[in-house]
Amino acid sequence: MRKAGTQMNNLRADERISIALRTMYRQYGYLPYKVSKFEEYDLYMRNKAFLMSENVLAFSDMDGKLMALKPDVTLSIIKNTKDEGDQLKVCYAEQVYRVPRGAKGFKEIMQTGLEVIGAVDAYTMGEVLMLAARSLKAISEDYALDVADLGVVSGILAKENLTDAQRAQLIALISDKNLHGLAAQCASLGVGTDTANMLEKLVTVYGPFEETLAQYEAMALPEACGEALANLRAVLEMMKLCGVERMNLDFSVVNDMNYYNGLIFAGFIDGVPSSVLSGGRYDYLMQKMGRSAQAMGFAVYLDQLARQMDTRCGYDVDTLIVYDSHTPQKRIIEAAAKATADGMRVRVQRVGETAVRSREMIDLCGEGKA
Amino acid sequence: MNKMINVALPKGRLGDKAYKMLEASGYPCPAIYEDNRKLTFENPEAGVRYFLVKPSDVAVYVERGAADIGIAGKDILLEYKPDVYELLDLKMGRCRMCVAGPKDFHDDHAHTLRVATKFPNIARAYYSGLSREIELIHLNGSIELAPLVGLSDVIVDIVETGKTLYENGLAPLEEIVPISARLIANKSSFKFKGDALRTLCACMEKAVNP
């Protein structure tokens, strides 16, 4: 029983999931992409707001150039792509270094994900979203994938004369589901009543994808939202074809509008306190980096999973082999070889040492005694 | 999976008030009135478990999912910016985040302003908004003492009645932001215990805005 999958059983939950995810991405033709651990510091300073935390571990290279241990993979991949027009599909699994929200120090985080760079059409969007949902499902059946389209938010805000900072304030309140704060901020910014009411709807109307989308379609949203709603409808129809479930339409996933546009999403696992997957369309980031291509992708953060999902077993090894000074070495070697051949994890130990926790014990003490 | 709602309550007056509100909304847990040193109280019938924690720690418990919801002051939310949903303004524990200092204080911009506070992030954000360079002095209590003994020029602190300030010859100089208690929720719990949390939130809202 143990024998099958023994190699996988010896891996931590995050390692196991990372392998399963990359296998899935490879099946859909996403080519593995390796980026260097180091990157020019300047890349991150120019795109600070795209990063989840502003802190970057920096150091000087041999020639005095300021370098960084990469806090993110997406920027490095974009930097290394040529603007040729052909669609590029890549996947990766890399360690990144950053300060998690609320933490006091840097942490090494395993990030696995994929990117599509080039023309992003309806099929591509659906494929990326479907892979995001399947990634979550590979982690746990109890998952939720929240989607939204930033086009709806920008459509609602289109006729208001707001600065970028003011828009960012409103978006932060939507993402906190902070209804009272949103009402107060709309009043203080002099946002029109119609717009304020529609923004409120973005906070209060959420839930299962299909019925919630129907609710939004039935609202009298500005014409500028039309494309985004049609986009969501197209994605929904494709998700139905793919048999993807457990998707919600929820505008609390909205993010920085300077980088992202269009579809945006975040994934949650029951029992893990914050989102484990995030992604979306980031054409604006491409433009900021001087590329004309469109782009979409997502990342899965596996650092929180190891703790939550590794079921503690009550033993360290399967078989404990105990010997003493009389036991012939040949006996020990044979016993250990037999147990490992059976797929057991074996610990060989002299009698009298503190015993590790084991499922079974083979006592060779006294064997060979004259 | 346990579908009890875990609630982090701040120890002290605000927590007592918030608990009364929850009790009246249909989430009672009489064990909380027993005079002992227990930190968790459970009522399986009502489906709630309460934790009593230090007020500044409520957001930590909620952000990390140990509690599904909690009651935290806006001051703590502004200072630590936890990744949580802010569902409701409970309109209690009202006070103001203020700059305070000697009554006749005049900022002459000739020196870096020395600011003592328990809320370094709020203070830094406020003064960087004014493009005023400051020297931050992080204290953990008795902030009012700092300007009296020359440790700082002004303080950034919560002002409720202003009594402590006036008795020490200080006065509120500028209001940074009004503060009140908020109902916060863990983002992941909100997906998986959503119905229970929404019901609780709706009951609380009725109590706040009758």
Interface residues (C-beta under 8 A of the other chain):
Chain A: R101 G102 D142 A144 D146 D176 K177 N178 L179 H180 G181 N248 S252 F268 I269 D270 G271 V272 P273 S274 S275
Chain B: M1 V60 E63 R64 G65 Y80 K81 P82 D83 V84 Y85 E86 L87 L88 D89 N186 K187 S188 S189 F190 K191 F192
